[in-house]
Amino acid sequence: MRSRFAAAALLCVITLVLLEPSGSAADMNGPMSSGKKPELPAGAQAPDAKPATDATPALNVEKLFANTCGWCHSAGGRVAGKGPKLMGTTLTDAEIIHRIKVGKPGAMPAFGGDFNDQELQTIVAYIRGLKEDGKPQ
């Protein structure tokens, strides 16, 4: 019994060491992150905050996919990993958006409020454009 406990504890330590992120927890944007930014006191502005503008910055969908979806959908969604291959999916756009929002019990976490409608459409377009050569269409 004692050796099982020791082996399990050693396995946990090794896993934590191997999975330790290189950046700080605030820099993480993986599937298990809360996606919530730290709250600031009323009227305070983040030190690195940029002035508000009307222009929405372009979404880097490849980076977003790699940081959020790439944990399970390997090679940018081109091959199966922990999750299925997304390239050539037979799901409709609405089904893809629904799956992103509510997840799939036991298989995929829900990302409900993490993306706005425009971002979801951009992710769907990225998935639809996946090609074998490694570059979206």
N, C-alpha and C positions, 0 to 999 in steps of 0.2 A: 504494500500500500504506500509506504513512504517513498519507494523508488518511482512509483507512478506519479506521485505528487511532484517530486523533484524533476522528473522528465517533463511534466506538463508546465511547470514553472519555467524551466529552461527554454522550452519551446516558445512560451509567451515572451520572454525577454528577447530571444533571438528575433522573433517576429516584430516586436516593437523597434528594435535597433534597425532592422532592414527596412521597415516602413516609415522610419522617421523622416519627415519632410525636410528638404534642404532650407526652406524659408521659414518664416515665422507663421504661427497659426493664422494670423490675419491675412497672410498672402495666399492661403489655401483656397482653392475653388473647386474642390473635387465633389464627388457625389454625396459625401457624408458631411460636407460643410453646411452650416445653417443658411449661408447666403445673406445673413443679416450683417449690416455694418454696425459698428459700435455707436451707441447714441452719444450725442454731444449735448451740453447744456443749451438751453434756449438762447438763441441769438448768436451762439458760437459758430465759428466756421472752421472746418478741418484745416490743418496747416498746409496741406498740399492741395486744397480745393481750388478748382479753377473757376473763374467767373462764369455765371450762367450765360448761355447763348441760345439762340433760337435753333441753331443747327445741331442736329443729333449726330454724334460721331458715328462713323461707319462701323458696323459690327464685323469684327474679325471672326467669322464663323469657323474657320479652321482651328483657330486658337481656342475658341469657346468649346468646340466639339472635343478637341484633345483634352482640355482641362475638366470637362464635365462628363462627356459621354465616352471618351476614349479609355476610361478605366475598364469598361466592359466590352465595348465595340472596337475591336482591334483594327490597326492599320487605317484609322480614320473611318471605320465603318465598312471597310472593304472585305474583311474576313471575320469569321466568328471568333470570339474570345470567350469571356464569361457570359457575354450576351451574344445574340445572333448577328450574322452578317446583315448589314442594312442595304448594301448595294443590290439593286434589282428587287427590292422588296415589293410584295404584291399588295401591301396595305395601301389604302387610300390616304390622301393628305389628311383628311379629317381623323382617320384612325391613328395616324402617326402623331398628330397633335394631341389627341386624347390619351394615347399611351404616354407621351411625355408629361402631360399634366397630372394624370392619376396613377401612372406606373402600372405594374403588373404584380399582384401579390406573389411573394416568394421569388420573384425574378428581377424586377426593376423598381427602384425607388421612384416616388412621385416628385415631380419638379413643378407642381402646381403654380405657385406665384413667382417662380424664379425668372420667367421669361414673359415679355409682353407679346401681343399678337404679331407685331412686325418681326420680332426675333424668332418666334415660332415658324413663321412663313419662311424666314431666311434659313432656318435649320432644315425645314422640309425641302427647300430648293437645293441645299447642299447635299442632302441624302439622295435626291432625284438625280443630281449631277455626278454622283460617284462613278468613276470608271476604273477599269483594271490598271491603267497606266499610272495610277496614283495621283492624278490631278482631277479635281472636279471639273465638270463641263462648263 
